[in-house]
Amino acid sequence: MNTKLQMMLQLPKTMKAIVQNGSKEKLQLIELPLPIPAKGEVLIKMHTSPINPSDISLLNGTFATRPDYPLIPGIEGSGTVVKSGGGLIANLRNGKNVACTSTAGHGGTWAEYMVTSAMHVVPFNPKIGFEQASMMLVNPMTAMAFVKMAQQGKHKTIVNNAAASVLGKMLVRLCQNEKINLVNIVRRNDQAGQLLKMGASYVLNSSDTEFYSQLSKLSAQLDARLFFDAIGGEHTSEIIKAMPKGSKIVLYANLSGEAFSADSRTILQGNKSIGGFFLGNYASSQSTLNTLRTISKVKTLLQNELKAEIKQVYDMSQINTAIDVYQQQMTGGKILIRLE
Ligand SMILES: NC(=O)c1ccc[n+]([C@@H]2O[C@H](COP(=O)([O-])OP(=O)(O)OC[C@H]3O[C@@H](n4cnc5c(N)ncnc54)[C@H](OP(=O)(O)O)[C@@H]3O)[C@@H](O)[C@H]2O)c1
């Protein structure tokens, strides 16, 4: 009997899951009953999941919505669908190796099994492998969305900060393909070195004393008016001032964990605007056809442009160490959790 069939026929009654009992609390590995998929849902035997900044935000209790505890964290991952709860799409996905995201109200990906909506799973080609597939949805879809937003707004140049991230490096390669100028902002020289080695044309270091005036000059020179900001806080307050007239600052994370402030006149007289990007909201605003097209493009680009570096793989039992290691320095590739 093949392993997939075996997994589908021999479902256990319980599973190991990583659980948090309250915000900022250490994680525990405990035994829980196997979740049961309802109609339109699937049960996935999980394989791998990355640690993303949004997971850290959820664990620290700084997510926009307060989670219910106890909580199984994990936003994305990969695995094999071992049971369908019924319904056309769920039945079609049964037995497939998939990239997946969690569904609100259900447990997350950091468990041996997860129930999620059949609409949150995407079958992948065996060439991709479970590790890359586990990072196939959040960062690649976001990088593709940023490029599309630039193209729709006819921007020849965009700016991105925290740019040595996995997402930032995807953006470097996509912008090279699409002939969009990309101004990358990092906070250390080693990060700048990594991007320059990839062929990035414009890299600024926010630790330089002249940084904001350099940003102002370069943005004016390249007519950069679309800024993707993952940092927030004081940095955002300064960006709003430094960017040219007519600029739009799109907040897509708050890595600093701090609030920013802005002078109304800087915004109204400078014709500047501040918006937000959240992949879930963006995906819901797209037609199913557009989303399917993007997913298909992501699959073809996953071997190169959208490939994520992997720093280290940890077992479920090492989750607290994995999180500590990730937070010490996030640059240099993803930390993955093996969920088998
Ligand atoms: N809004 C959305 O829908 C959406 C979707 C996808 C991703 N994102 C966001 O995109 C960003 C990149 O994600 P990723 O998975 O590619 O990240 P990643 O690979 O884990 O890297 C995170 C990067 O951010 C840097 N960083 C952390 N805190 C910082 C701070 N306070 N100031 C400046 N740089 C800081 C890290 O540098 P060090 O090495 O110095 O730690 C690292 O280079 C994250 O903020 C994530 O939340 C948002």
PDBQT file of the ligand as one rigid body, heavy atoms in Angstrom, charges set to zero:
ROOT
HETATM    1  N1  LIG A 401       0.738  42.460   5.152  1.00  0.00    +0.000 N 
HETATM    2  C1  LIG A 401       0.845  41.247   4.634  1.00  0.00    +0.000 C 
HETATM    3  O1  LIG A 401      -0.129  40.655   4.156  1.00  0.00    +0.000 OA
HETATM    4  C2  LIG A 401       2.190  40.585   4.628  1.00  0.00    +0.000 A 
HETATM    5  C3  LIG A 401       2.394  39.421   3.870  1.00  0.00    +0.000 A 
HETATM    6  C4  LIG A 401       3.663  38.851   3.841  1.00  0.00    +0.000 A 
HETATM    7  C5  LIG A 401       4.703  39.411   4.583  1.00  0.00    +0.000 A 
HETATM    8  N2  LIG A 401       4.450  40.519   5.329  1.00  0.00    +0.000 N 
HETATM    9  C6  LIG A 401       5.525  41.181   6.092  1.00  0.00    +0.000 C 
HETATM   10  O2  LIG A 401       6.659  41.264   5.263  1.00  0.00    +0.000 OA
HETATM   11  C7  LIG A 401       7.824  41.374   6.076  1.00  0.00    +0.000 C 
HETATM   12  C8  LIG A 401       8.866  40.409   5.554  1.00  0.00    +0.000 C 
HETATM   13  O3  LIG A 401       8.438  39.069   5.808  1.00  0.00    +0.000 OA
HETATM   14  P1  LIG A 401       9.474  37.874   5.640  1.00  0.00    +0.000 P 
HETATM   15  O4  LIG A 401       8.793  36.613   6.015  1.00  0.00    +0.000 OA
HETATM   16  O5  LIG A 401      10.093  37.968   4.298  1.00  0.00    +0.000 OA
HETATM   17  O6  LIG A 401      10.548  38.275   6.763  1.00  0.00    +0.000 OA
HETATM   18  P2  LIG A 401      11.906  37.565   7.170  1.00  0.00    +0.000 P 
HETATM   19  O7  LIG A 401      12.528  36.868   6.033  1.00  0.00    +0.000 OA
HETATM   20  O8  LIG A 401      11.665  36.793   8.404  1.00  0.00    +0.000 OA
HETATM   21  O9  LIG A 401      12.837  38.825   7.505  1.00  0.00    +0.000 OA
HETATM   22  C9  LIG A 401      12.430  39.879   8.333  1.00  0.00    +0.000 C 
HETATM   23  C10 LIG A 401      13.391  41.032   8.049  1.00  0.00    +0.000 C 
HETATM   24  O10 LIG A 401      12.979  42.182   8.775  1.00  0.00    +0.000 OA
HETATM   25  C11 LIG A 401      14.120  42.745   9.433  1.00  0.00    +0.000 C 
HETATM   26  N3  LIG A 401      13.643  43.439  10.627  1.00  0.00    +0.000 N 
HETATM   27  C12 LIG A 401      13.049  42.904  11.710  1.00  0.00    +0.000 A 
HETATM   28  N4  LIG A 401      12.708  43.876  12.581  1.00  0.00    +0.000 NA
HETATM   29  C13 LIG A 401      13.122  45.043  12.023  1.00  0.00    +0.000 A 
HETATM   30  C14 LIG A 401      13.066  46.407  12.445  1.00  0.00    +0.000 A 
HETATM   31  N5  LIG A 401      12.508  46.759  13.607  1.00  0.00    +0.000 N 
HETATM   32  N6  LIG A 401      13.605  47.346  11.629  1.00  0.00    +0.000 NA
HETATM   33  C15 LIG A 401      14.165  47.011  10.448  1.00  0.00    +0.000 A 
HETATM   34  N7  LIG A 401      14.230  45.739   9.982  1.00  0.00    +0.000 NA
HETATM   35  C16 LIG A 401      13.713  44.771  10.777  1.00  0.00    +0.000 A 
HETATM   36  C17 LIG A 401      14.992  41.550   9.740  1.00  0.00    +0.000 C 
HETATM   37  O11 LIG A 401      16.314  41.961   9.968  1.00  0.00    +0.000 OA
HETATM   38  P3  LIG A 401      17.259  41.362  11.139  1.00  0.00    +0.000 P 
HETATM   39  O12 LIG A 401      18.124  40.312  10.522  1.00  0.00    +0.000 OA
HETATM   40  O13 LIG A 401      18.016  42.542  11.574  1.00  0.00    +0.000 OA
HETATM   41  O14 LIG A 401      16.372  40.775  12.202  1.00  0.00    +0.000 OA
HETATM   42  C18 LIG A 401      14.824  40.741   8.451  1.00  0.00    +0.000 C 
HETATM   43  O15 LIG A 401      15.679  41.205   7.442  1.00  0.00    +0.000 OA
HETATM   44  C19 LIG A 401       7.381  41.045   7.488  1.00  0.00    +0.000 C 
HETATM   45  O16 LIG A 401       7.262  42.225   8.209  1.00  0.00    +0.000 OA
HETATM   46  C20 LIG A 401       6.010  40.395   7.298  1.00  0.00    +0.000 C 
HETATM   47  O17 LIG A 401       5.164  40.560   8.415  1.00  0.00    +0.000 OA
HETATM   48  C21 LIG A 401       3.234  41.120   5.356  1.00  0.00    +0.000 A 
ENDROOT
TORSDOF 0
